[in-house]
Amino acid sequence: MSRIDDKFAALRAVGRKAFVSYIMAGDRDYDTSLAVMQGLPGAGVDIIELGMPFTDPMADGGTIQLAGQRALEGGQTLVRTLDMVRSFRKTDTTTPIVFMGYYNPIYSRGVTRFLADAKEAGVDGLIVVDLPPEEDTELCLPAQAAGLNFIRLATPTTDDKRLPKVLSNTSGFVYYVSITGITGAAAAQAGDVGPEVARIKAQTDLPIIVGFGITTPEAARDIARVADGCVVGSAIVAKIAQGASVDEVLAFVAGLAEGAHSA
């Protein structure tokens, strides 16, 4: 049982949906992102997705692309992102942390070294958007062997023929991308998402968490009602980009979390 498994078991025990938040490590700067990260559990966040900044984030919309650029310009590296997790773990040993990003920084560091560092720092899972199931030997299987969940994305274009392949070797939860395209590009619609979640649930016992296109507490509630929870990223990152204080960002997150938890 990983921290992710434990979290979903605890949520199921009280009939509650999960609220997952995404922030980019190092945005606006290291200290700000660490302060936001440390405040997320108190704002109602159940699982933290921590973005690993990368120069060519092909699945991300403008909001998160710019966050990655700000982080990189501020000196954020994979090593500093691991250090963020270590700092977070000094005061929080229970909230699951999932690294989300691309394979290149991991490959550059070396898979074996990265996995050892991530496990030691206190990372619980990985979402690597540019590694398909056909490449499982690259990172997915070594990650699982190292004790890290490997979380796969399913999308509206993942048909019934492709879905079993996507679900193979996936653990922790399945991240369902509610819209086609990039992050922050359109609004998720519960009426469209519900049947897709049901279709995926017919082939897996893993929780289904829905992300992309969720920007308000009402949207978080509506999406969480048809899934096991929801993810908000771009809307939170946009608040940080606008210069909101840490307290203002966390207040915004708390509203989103309350929406998801009311589902």
Order of alpha helices (4+ residues) and beta strands (2+ residues): alpha-beta-alpha-beta-alpha-alpha-beta-alpha-alpha-beta-alpha-beta-beta-alpha-beta-alpha-beta-alpha-beta-alpha-alpha
